[in-house]
Every structure is written in C-alpha cells, then in structure tokens.
C-alpha cells in the first residue's frame, strides 16, 4: 500500500470509528425520545414529557457538537499529515 493510500486509509478508519462511537452515544437519546412519545400516549403529566423531551434534545445536541468537533480535529490532523508527508520528500509520515 502506497503512502498516499495509507494516509487516506488512516483518516477513513478514524472517521469511521468516531462515527460509530457517536452513533452509540446518540442511541440512548433517541431511546429517551421514543420513551417520551410513549409516555405522552399513555397520558403522563405534561411537565414530565417536556422534561424528557428537553433532556433528549440536549443529549442529541451535545452529541452533534462533539461529533462535529471530532471531525474537524481529525481533518486537521489529516491535513497536517499530508503537509508533513509533502515536506518530508515523500517519506511515509504514518507511524
């Protein structure tokens, strides 16, 4: 595998692993959202429904912000590796 392919492979695996982790973190928030919808159908108090909807939305928002931050950091690391590879005269920069 050439050095350029290794850089792309390394980046793709980091993004894929990170995406899987953020999906796992979003699952409880989506479960809470569905639980809230079920509670509304059986007639749970309005304040409880609002509280759970807010908590689910907060969890999803935090997960989204963290996912975007992760992708930006990984993209910056990828660009830094490309720059390092370019400036090293073609020597493989991946450790």
N, C-alpha and C positions, 0 to 999 in steps of 0.2 A: 504494500500500500504506500503510495507516494506521500510526501509531507503535506501537500495541499489537501489531499483527501483525508489525511489523519486530522488536520485542523478542523475540517468541516465535520468529520465523524465525532470528534471530541465535543464540539459545540452542540451538535444534534443530540448526543446522548445526555448532556447536561440539561438541555431544554426539555427533553422527553421525561427524564427522571423528575425534574422540577414540576412539570405539568401533572404528572401522576400524583405527586405529593399534594399539590394544591387541589386536585380533584378529591383526594381522600379527605382533605380538610374542609372542603365545601359540602361534602355529603351530610354531615350532621346538621348543618344549617338548612339544607334542603329537607331533611327529615323533620326538623323542627317546624318548617314552613307547612309541610303536609299535616303534621300533627295539629297545628293551629287551625288549618282548614277543617279538619275532622272535628275539632273541639267546637268550632262555630256551628257545624251541622247538628251537633247534639245539644246545643243551647248553653254553652259555657258562658260565664259572665263576660261582658264586653271588655272590661279592663284587662282581664287575663288574656283575651285574644289579642288586644292591642299590644300588651307587653311582649307576648311571644312573637308577634309579627315584627316588632321593633328589634328584638333580640336576633331573630333570624336575618333580618336585613343588615344589622350591624355585623354579624358574623360573615355574611357574604361580602359586604363592603371591605372589611378588613382583609379577607382572603384575596379579593381582587386587587387591592392596593399592594399587598405583599407579592402577589404573582407578577404584577407589572414591574415592581422594583426588582424582583429576581431576574426577570427577562432583560431589563436594562443593564443590570450588573453583569450578567452573562454575556450580553452583546458587547459591552465594553471590554471584558476580558478577552473575547474572541478577536476584537479589533486590535487589542494590544498584542496578542499572539501573532496575528498577521503582520503587524508592524515589526515585531521582533524577528519574525521569520524573514521578512523582506530585507531588514538591515543586517542580518547575520550572514548574508551571502548565500542563502539557500540551505543552510544547515538546519536540520529538523529542530524546531523550537519546543516541541512537546516533550515533557519529561516523563 
